Amino acid sequence: MPVGAEGLFVGYAGTAVTLTGTGLQPTTGALADQVFFGATQAQVLSVSATAISVLTPNAPADQTEVYIKSPEHGVETQRLPFTVLGKPQLTGVTPASAQPGYILTLRGSQFDDQATTKVEVRGAAGGKYALLRDVSADTIMAQMPTVD
C-alpha cells in the first residue's frame, strides 16, 4: 500500500489533507482504511482505491507523522512527516487605540512566524493590513495603517 501526499505537510486542526497511493480500501465500517496523525485518528472525508481525504485532527501542536492503517490487511503505510499547527490565541493588544504609523503589539500564543501572518485593522469603511515589523510565536509587532 504505497502512499504519498498532495499539498502541504503542515496545517491547522480541521485542514483537509489528501493522501494518495494504491491499494486503498474504498469501504466503510470495521474494514475501512484509517488515517492517523501520530496516535490520533483522523476523520475520513472520502476514499477511493487511490486517494483518501481526511481532516487534520485536534492533535497536539507539534511535528508528527501521518500514515494509513488497513485493519483488513493488518498493515500500515510508511509514515510521512506532518506538522500540526495550534490555533492562534490573541490575549492582548497595546495600545488600545493608536494613530497611523504607531506600533501595535499583539500578544498571545501559537502565532505563525511564517510569511502567512497578517494583521487586519478595520475602520468604518473596511479594513487594511498592518505592516508587520516582527512576528514570533507569542508576539506580533505591526505598524498601524491609515484606516477610513
Order of alpha helices (4+ residues) and beta strands (2+ residues): beta-beta-beta-beta-beta-beta-beta-beta-beta-beta-beta-beta-beta-beta-beta-beta
